[in-house]
Amino acid sequence: MTSIQRSGTQTALWSFLIGTILLLYYYLTGSSDIFPASLLFIFVAGIINLVIVALLIRKVFTDNSNSRTYAKTIGLMLLNIPVALLYFYFVTILMNTMRISFLNETGQRIEDLTILGGPTPIKYAALEAHESRNAWIPIQGDGAVRIAYRVGSEIREEDVSGYITTGMGTKVKFEIGKSKEINY
């Protein structure tokens, strides 16, 4: 393996690994703080990958004895393009989804929990005291997220988020009964 092939293989693998780590960080935290680092990575990795692919293409035409192995390295590097598009699609979904972990802090059993704010209400039959449930709420334009639930014969309502809009996806923890949203 020549040095340019080794560089191409390592660049492809490192680009995939770092891109995956950045995506996982965003998925797990929901924090948009990672976006500047991600954009810088995409820019730098894109230039490095482009230069190495160009050098490999030149080698395909100048070194006929190894042209097939150079082409394989180019193919490996180009595999990162559909992966990047898939990651971009997934980030777009996350950016348009409010992921909420609801924790029942009322000290009592909650019944008929309804989450309002997405295209259709999400309903849970019951939530025991200190039990939690996760909900993924698609964001389709401007709106708010509210919950309604019953404790005994009393119906209660709480604001989860007063304003959400497309591109404002986040991951939050909401303590039912304490009416406060905690960003992860």
C-alpha positions, 0 to 999 in steps of 0.5 A, spaced: 500 500 500 502 506 497 502 512 502 497 516 498 492 509 499 494 509 506 492 516 507 486 515 503 484 509 507 485 513 514 482 519 512 476 515 510 475 512 516 477 518 521 472 522 517 467 516 518 468 516 525 469 523 527 462 524 523 459 519 527 461 521 534 459 528 532 452 525 530 451 521 537 453 527 541 447 531 538 443 525 538 444 524 546 444 531 548 440 535 543 445 541 544 446 545 538 453 547 541 456 542 537 454 545 530 460 550 530 465 544 531 461 540 526 461 545 520 468 546 521 469 539 521 465 538 515 469 544 511 476 541 513 474 534 512 471 536 505 477 539 503 482 534 505 478 528 502 477 532 496 485 533 495 486 526 497 481 523 492 484 528 486 491 525 488 488 518 487 485 520 481 491 522 478 495 516 480 489 511 477 492 514 470 499 515 471 500 508 475 497 503 471 500 497 475 496 499 481 490 503 478 485 498 481 487 499 488 487 506 487 480 506 485 478 501 491 481 507 495 477 512 491 471 508 492 472 507 500 473 515 500 466 516 496 462 511 501 462 517 506 458 521 501 452 517 502 453 516 509 454 524 510 447 525 507 444 519 511 447 523 517 444 530 515 437 527 514 437 524 521 440 531 524 434 534 520 429 530 523 432 531 530 432 539 529 424 538 527 423 534 533 422 535 540 424 529 545 421 530 552 422 525 557 416 526 562 417 525 569 411 524 574 413 528 580 406 529 582 407 524 588 400 521 585 398 516 579 396 520 573 391 518 568 389 520 561 396 524 560 395 527 553 401 531 550 398 537 545 403 540 540 404 535 535 400 534 529 396 529 533 395 528 540 399 523 544 396 519 549 398 515 555 393 511 559 397 512 566 403 514 569 405 512 576 408 517 581 416 518 579 415 514 573 417 517 566 415 516 559 419 519 553 415 522 547 418 524 540 413 530 538 414 532 531 415 540 530 411 542 524 411 550 524 410 555 530 406 552 536 407 550 543 407 544 547 402 543 553 400 537 557 393 535 560 392 529 565 387 527 571 389 526 578 383 523 581 378 527 579 382 533 578 384 535 571 390 539 570 394 542 565 401 545 564 405 548 559 411 544 557 414 549 552 411 556 550 414 556 543 416 551 538 418 552 531 421 548 525 428 547 526 428 548 534 428 541 536 431 539 542 431 534 548 428 536 555 426 533 561 419 535 564 417 534 571 410 534 571 407 537 577 413 542 578 412 545 571 419 546 569 423 544 563 430 542 564 434 542 558 439 536 558 
